[in-house]
Amino acid sequence: MEGKKVLVVGAGPVGSLAAIYASIRGADVEVYELRNDLRNIDTTPLNFTKSINLALSERGINGLRSAGNPELLEAVLAQTIPMHGRMIHTRSPTGARSEQSQLYDVHGRFQRSVDRGALNRVLLDYLESLPNVKLFFQHKMTGADFRVKKAWFEVSDRSSTSDRPKEVEVNFDLMIGADGAHSATRYHMMKFARTDYLQEYIDCLWCEFTMPPTESGDFAISPNHLHIWPAGSFMFIALPNLDKSFVCTFFGPVELFSRLEKEPDSALLDLFDKYFPGLTDHIKPGDLVSQFKRNPHLPLINIKCSPHHFHDSVVIVGDAAHAMVPFYGQGMNAGMESVRVLFSKLDQFPNNTAEALASYTIERTEDAHTIADLALGNYQEMRHSVTSPLYKLRKFVEESLDKYFPSLGWATQYSRVSFSNMRYSQVVQHSRNQKRILSGMLLALAALAASGPAAAIYLFAIRSRLMKNVKFPWPRR
Amino acid sequence: MEGKKVLVVGAGPVGSLAAIYASIRGADVEVYELRNDLRNIDTTPLNFTKSINLALSERGINGLRSAGNPELLEAVLAQTIPMHGRMIHTRSPTGARSEQSQLYDVHGRFQRSVDRGALNRVLLDYLESLPNVKLFFQHKMTGADFRVKKAWFEVSDRSSTSDRPKEVEVNFDLMIGADGAHSATRYHMMKFARTDYLQEYIDCLWCEFTMPPTESGDFAISPNHLHIWPAGSFMFIALPNLDKSFVCTFFGPVELFSRLEKEPDSALLDLFDKYFPGLTDHIKPGDLVSQFKRNPHLPLINIKCSPHHFHDSVVIVGDAAHAMVPFYGQGMNAGMESVRVLFSKLDQFPNNTAEALASYTIERTEDAHTIADLALGNYQEMRHSVTSPLYKLRKFVEESLDKYFPSLGWATQYSRVSFSNMRYSQVVQHSRNQKRILSGMLLALAALAASGPAAAIYLFAIRSRLMKNVKFPWPRR
């Protein structure tokens, strides 16, 4: 991409990674970000419209690894805390509390908890060290013409004394939009590309909480788990931070939030105490109530669109192309994978960007739609199924097959999504096949189990000659 | 709405009508339109992104009628040409041409062909005569804050010598967005309201043609029909104009358009001649080819969104809320009905705009989604089913019931959609019920038809005593 000018819109983790990929390929890279530089912590309020509580897994790591600089990956991994499994917190009908650890993977692979800001800082610092990258903060895209490859940005520079913000016009060869679920790139692209687009809000709000370290300065609960308090229609989760606190999220239907917002504080505490056992040991009741009141109650959006590009001039990646609900922990991982796939296509068609982007759209829309659906489905699993005996049985059988018969190539859908780089659409195909085989095996087992006693009774009846007058449906010896 | 400032965005037929409704209720109305005043024909190129070929029916007329000024309605109706039915043009496998007239309605009700520009002019002229309405053309909405009720417009005044367009800030009490399928109002509203939104392009492009009057200055084909040349996967239609020309539209799959764009002119002519018999008698072959090349090939979009409002500050109507494919001829009619419903809600809750808008969203999203689905379904009917014997039989039976047993309240779905003001969702409910009854009747008829011969044979057998030894399953006399 020597001599090409690549504009990246959005300096979040996915946009930063895209800029690194473009820079390594020799492009002149300019990154335009609507907000302030988040490294200037004084001027940037915590961005509560995006989760600061992320799970980094293989697809994200592979995206970083494929950028080509091992030190960058190491710097990111240094910011993470391994989570080897889920810790499921429940209370029985008699009131007894239980904690059950469910390992993620029989081969010891794990998720990593990472602070969004910390990850972003590492990427931005690295970007700033690259000679062919320029960063522009407080630049809001106001328009783009993707036929003549021009874009306009409004500069909200606070030092300016003019009453109207300055506007700049920028030419480019390729624009990469990584500007999130409410992407301006996508909005302007949709004026050029005939785009099928769906956005839907699910009946679920979320509110963030912090669980502080203990008085002795240690983690309040196991740091190497993703903690879940499943409660049927709602749930509470917690992920560890490097400073030994936990970032927690309460998810629930809109109606539950409305009710809790109206009712006295005790309603919230009663609910949390009943369904989230142990929580009030670690977050003081007063603190819990004030965090619920102070922190915003935010919606969850699911976005599908196609195509992800227009001609040879613009392409969207990450949440801009495929915002999903957070229940598979794949949002950022899928975004980083999108960057890797995009540049593999650009490498494959070095002299035909239009062809590369078209190929990217074909592959990536299918996979993006698949993981969006899986993420929606996992909401049910996290709130409810993790505690069901059938779910546990299936997990046990599938993991045993994976562990003891590795040559079968058996794996759970979860481990293929989280610990492999198999295309999401293929993961679902494999899972479907496995489900069919598993159902067949279970049927055979059931037949065997049923036929055993029947055969025994039959043999016993013949041998003991107790039933001389009974007619057997099959020939007697 | 005395003393309230109502901003209408979009000065098309639906926006103009909304401004009239607001003006009559005493509001201070300001209308902001992106484009030039279409009445200054010299500066406004024909807007080819919207069809200029419209069918006005009861819902649109009722919207105009309910505005309260009979002269306005008369002025609009003077611009229309009645179409009493469809004229179906086909060619048999042997090459024989046929034309078949299918009346729209047994009670003589009809569609009206109207030029979009002519209709718009009447409304704008009337708007301009109202003292409490101001019109602003070449004003592009660039932003809106629906909490503080402020909006920003960029003025693209060509007389200005400044290199950057002027921007104005406008306060309002209520904004009504009638700015079409690519609505800026909706875009900005979606930043405030949690909106479920779907847009999809169907596999169909369209291209407009003009069929000139004959050399003697008359209509080339019957002026009181909507002409259809159905051809399975594609079709051609023609609607009469007051100047005795016809506005025609060719609809077909994307792939067919791509093929015709590449192939020699003769391919287009061969196709038209084979499937659209008689057309080349009225549009000269050279003209047909040059119109296909000159006029744009445009897509069709289907939009569903919910809600249609945010709090008490903004509401969307017409294509901005429910752009649909044109195959039921209901796009503008539904838009004008939306205006009527919106103001009926505002009248119902004079002191609670938020309640009025919420009530509008509940009623109107359901109906808008219904007509969007019906419009999609009608594409199949127009291209194909109008020629099928079963379709004709059902139309005949239903229309006969309507005509000869009016007390039954029977009516075709088409006539309820086009000639009544019943809610679209109720139309579909009625059609479902009628379909069930009709199926029952047809079954009973079939049973009767089958039982007739059986009874005859039975009676004959008894009478002739030919079959003394045959055991009848029912008692013999």
Interface residues (C-beta under 8 A of the other chain):
Chain A: T142 R164 E167 H182 Y187 K191 R194 T195 D196 Y197 L198 Q199 E200 Y201 P299
Chain B: T142 R164 E167 H182 Y187 K191 R194 T195 D196 Y197 L198 Q199 E200 Y201 P299
